[in-house]
């Protein structure tokens, strides 16, 4: 397994030499591959505990993302990657599982950068992770990561290429990326954008509240130990303050996993789209809200996470070919 700590150290070295938004920036065509291998039982058990998954015979929908994240980080910290990783904000994730997965499955993982797009707040890259079983694609995720930098929004005398870029920016915006240092300092600031036509990011109505969760101050350290993601913004108030946050913040992927674990039948969920709206400063009290179609995490005056879930078709629908 690639070492995530090595990638984080490389990010600290390479990021100061990269400038997001430079003209002509392009993504390398590199792919990172992890050959098929057994899934380690102890980290998986720790992940289940910290996220609340109770079903031991199935692989949590989000777990292949955890396995593949070091691959994505290896690519994003490479010298040829155009965006600085320090300050990169995870804005959304889409996951699709094409068949049930078991802990004993020998998954081959692949990660690559798929798209570099202008965003009203900077530049967004889409990273793809795929899992294959005996050559068959069985699971995939797409994640948006935003690199914030100044952008030109109104240029009356701009040349035609800039006008086209401005139009592309308006069309391709995803939901606002508030999970960054600027938002941590200004918790009243929000922004919304228009997503590509292929992505449904229409905000959910306020869903019925089902539970309140008390999130401890060491949640980031516990999830980091289980997932390997020990980004300093999640660990301690001191390390988080180095990046502009007053306290450590919860991992976005923990919030998605915890909400999925709370659904009545997590093993029946075969797809999810989640948008990260605002950071959760630890410790915290959050409200879990959900219905049959999706979920939210809220706190007083703040919406932190929205998600839509897709259940596997029933036997009749499967026989008829419906999805």
ZAMARGU-4260 file (C-alpha; in steps of 0.2 Angstrom, whole numbers, plus 5000, padded with zeros to 4 digits):
<rodrens>
0) 5000/5000/5000 | 5007/5017/4996 | 5012/5027/5011 | 5000/5042/5014 | 5012/5050/5026
5) 5026/5051/5012 | 5013/5059/5000 | 5008/5072/5013 | 5027/5076/5016 | 5029/5078/4998
10) 5014/5089/4997 | 5022/5101/5009 | 5038/5102/4999 | 5030/5103/4981 | 5015/5114/4985
15) 5025/5131/4987 | 5032/5129/4969 | 5015/5127/4961 | 5003/5141/4955 | 4985/5136/4953
20) 4976/5144/4938 | 4991/5147/4927 | 4987/5147/4908 | 4989/5131/4899 | 4989/5120/4914
25) 4986/5102/4910 | 4983/5086/4919 | 4996/5072/4917 | 4989/5056/4910 | 4998/5046/4924
30) 4988/5032/4932 | 4992/5024/4949 | 4988/5006/4951 | 4988/4995/4967 | 4988/4976/4962
35) 4975/4965/4969 | 4978/4961/4987 | 4969/4955/5002 | 4961/4969/5013 | 4969/4970/5030
40) 4956/4965/5043 | 4962/4976/5058 | 4961/4993/5049 | 4944/4988/5041 | 4938/4983/5059
45) 4944/5000/5066 | 4935/5009/5051 | 4919/5000/5054 | 4920/5005/5073 | 4923/5023/5071
50) 4911/5025/5057 | 4897/5014/5064 | 4895/5000/5051 | 4889/4985/5060 | 4888/4972/5045
55) 4904/4962/5045 | 4901/4952/5029 | 4900/4966/5017 | 4913/4980/5013 | 4906/4997/5017
60) 4902/5007/5002 | 4915/5021/5006 | 4930/5009/5010 | 4937/5007/4993 | 4939/5026/4993
65) 4950/5024/5009 | 4960/5010/5001 | 4963/5020/4985 | 4966/5037/4993 | 4985/5035/4994
70) 4985/5032/4976 | 4976/5048/4972 | 4988/5057/4984 | 5003/5050/4975 | 4997/5058/4959
75) 4992/5075/4967 | 5008/5077/4975 | 5018/5072/4960 | 5029/5086/4952 | 5019/5087/4936
80) 5002/5089/4945 | 4997/5107/4941 | 4988/5111/4958 | 4996/5113/4975 | 4990/5100/4987
85) 4991/5111/5002 | 4975/5120/5004 | 4966/5108/4991 | 4948/5106/4997 | 4937/5091/4995
90) 4921/5098/4988 | 4910/5083/4983 | 4911/5064/4980 | 4900/5052/4969 | 4902/5033/4973
95) 4894/5019/4963 | 4895/5001/4967 | 4891/4989/4953 | 4890/4973/4963 | 4891/4968/4982
100) 4909/4968/4989 | 4915/4957/5003 | 4930/4959/5014 | 4939/4944/5006 | 4938/4951/4989
105) 4955/4954/4981 | 4952/4972/4973 | 4964/4980/4961 | 4963/4999/4963 | 4967/5012/4950
110) 4967/5031/4952 | 4969/5045/4939 | 4965/5063/4937 | 4951/5065/4924 | 4947/5083/4922
115) 4953/5101/4926 | 4940/5114/4926 | 4938/5132/4930 | 4928/5136/4945 | 4921/5153/4951
120) 4933/5151/4966 | 4948/5144/4958 | 4951/5128/4949 | 4944/5111/4952 | 4951/5094/4948
125) 4941/5078/4947 | 4950/5063/4953 | 4944/5045/4949 | 4946/5029/4959 | 4941/5012/4952
130) 4941/4995/4959 | 4941/4979/4949 | 4938/4961/4954 | 4946/4949/4942 | 4946/4962/4929
135) 4928/4967/4931 | 4924/4985/4936 | 4915/4983/4952 | 4916/5000/4961 | 4921/5018/4956
140) 4921/5035/4964 | 4923/5053/4957 | 4929/5067/4969 | 4930/5086/4966 | 4945/5095/4974
145) 4946/5114/4973 | 4961/5124/4973 | 4956/5142/4978 | 4964/5157/4969 | 4959/5174/4962
150) 4948/5173/4946 | 4942/5186/4934 | 4923/5186/4934 | 4919/5202/4925 | 4930/5207/4910
155) 4920/5218/4898 | 4935/5221/4886 | 4942/5203/4887 | 4946/5193/4872 | 4934/5179/4865
160) 4944/5166/4874 | 4942/5174/4891 | 4923/5175/4887 | 4922/5157/4883 | 4932/5153/4899
165) 4920/5163/4909 | 4905/5154/4902 | 4913/5137/4905 | 4916/5143/4923 | 4897/5147/4926
170) 4892/5130/4918 | 4904/5119/4928 | 4903/5126/4945 | 4899/5113/4959 | 4892/5117/4976
175) 4902/5129/4986 | 4918/5124/4993 | 4917/5131/5011 | 4928/5118/5019 | 4944/5128/5018
180) 4953/5140/5029 | 4944/5156/5023 | 4927/5148/5027 | 4934/5143/5044 | 4938/5161/5048
185) 4922/5168/5040 | 4908/5156/5044 | 4894/5167/5037 | 4902/5166/5019 | 4893/5154/5007
190) 4893/5152/4989 | 4883/5142/4977 | 4886/5137/4959 | 4879/5128/4944 | 4885/5111/4942
195) 4887/5102/4925 | 4871/5095/4918 | 4877/5077/4922 | 4878/5081/4941 | 4862/5084/4951
200) 4867/5096/4964 | 4850/5104/4967 | 4850/5108/4986 | 4839/5096/4996 | 4825/5103/5006
205) 4828/5102/5025 | 4825/5084/5030 | 4818/5078/5046 | 4830/5077/5061 | 4832/5059/5067
210) 4846/5061/5080 | 4859/5072/5088 | 4877/5066/5088 | 4891/5072/5100 | 4907/5072/5091
215) 4922/5071/5102 | 4938/5082/5100 | 4949/5067/5096 | 4937/5061/5081 | 4950/5066/5068
220) 4964/5056/5076 | 4953/5041/5078 | 4947/5041/5060 | 4965/5046/5054 | 4971/5030/5063
225) 4958/5019/5055 | 4959/5027/5037 | 4977/5033/5036 | 4972/5050/5032 | 4982/5060/5045
230) 4980/5077/5038 | 4985/5090/5051 | 4969/5100/5050 | 4960/5085/5057 | 4971/5081/5072
235) 4974/5094/5085 | 4969/5113/5087 | 4987/5118/5085 | 4990/5109/5069 | 4973/5115/5062
240) 4977/5133/5066 | 4993/5132/5055 | 4980/5131/5041 | 4968/5144/5047 | 4956/5133/5056
245) 4952/5138/5075 | 4950/5119/5079 | 4953/5103/5071 | 4939/5098/5059 | 4930/5082/5055
250) 4935/5072/5040 | 4922/5075/5026 | 4923/5056/5022 | 4919/5051/5040 | 4903/5062/5039
255) 4898/5053/5023 | 4902/5036/5030 | 4894/5039/5047 | 4878/5045/5038 | 4878/5029/5026
260) 4880/5018/5042 | 4865/5025/5049 | 4854/5021/5035 | 4842/5006/5038 | 4850/4994/5026
265) 4868/5001/5022 | 4872/4986/5011 | 4857/4990/5000 | 4864/5007/4995 | 4874/5005/4979
270) 4877/5024/4975 | 4879/5041/4984 | 4882/5059/4979 | 4888/5069/4994 | 4892/5088/4994
275) 4903/5095/5008 | 4896/5112/5013 | 4905/5118/5028 | 4918/5111/5040 | 4913/5103/5057
280) 4924/5111/5071 | 4928/5098/5084 | 4921/5094/5097 | 4904/5097/5090 | 4885/5093/5092
285) 4877/5089/5075 | 4860/5084/5069 | 4858/5069/5058 | 4843/5072/5046 | 4837/5059/5033
290) 4823/5052/5023 | 4822/5038/5010 | 4831/5048/4997 | 4846/5057/5006 | 4854/5064/5022
295) 4861/5080/5029 | 4872/5085/5044 | 4867/5101/5052 | 4871/5112/5067 | 4864/5128/5073
300) 4863/5139/5058 | 4875/5128/5047 | 4872/5115/5034 | 4888/5104/5034 | 4884/5090/5022
305) 4871/5085/5010 | 4869/5068/5002 | 4858/5058/4990 | 4858/5039/4991 | 4853/5026/4978
310) 4847/5009/4983 | 4849/4993/4974 | 4834/4987/4963 | 4823/4974/4971 | 4821/4957/4964
315) 4806/4961/4952 | 4815/4976/4945 | 4831/4967/4943 | 4822/4953/4933 | 4813/4966/4922
320) 4829/4975/4919 | 4824/4991/4928 | 4836/5001/4939
</rodrens>
